[in-house]
Amino acid sequence: MYGLQNTIVEPSWMAALSPLFVLLVLWSIPWKAWALWRAAQRCQKLWFIALLVINTAGILEMLYIFIFSKKTKPVCACSCDQCKNCAAQSDKTV
């Protein structure tokens, strides 16, 4: 009764776009990783969530890396400005 009627046949246009999809994924993964890493270092939780959820093929990630993250200074991991780690980092920048 069901036979061949329920088999899934991949349209030819899907087969043609498969390599492009793979290239798009390979292109966007490093950009997303870099942008997420930078947002995490700068303690920018809203940017981190937006970059994690929204997939724009690397466009939003590149904008964040090269434009939006340049406006803020990096945040120390402990954010206290009193420990030896923070003091050593501030001495290196002077």
Sequence and secondary structure as in RCSB ss.txt:
>XXXX:A:sequence
MYGLQNTIVEPSWMAALSPLFVLLVLWSIPWKAWALWRAAQRCQKLWFIALLVINTAGILEMLYIFIFSKKTKPV
CACSCDQCKNCAAQSDKTV
>XXXX:A:secstr
  GGGG     HHHHHHHHHHHHHHHHHHHHHHHHHHHHHHTT HHHHHHHHH   TTHHHHHHHHTGGGGS   
 SS  S SHHHHHHHHHH 
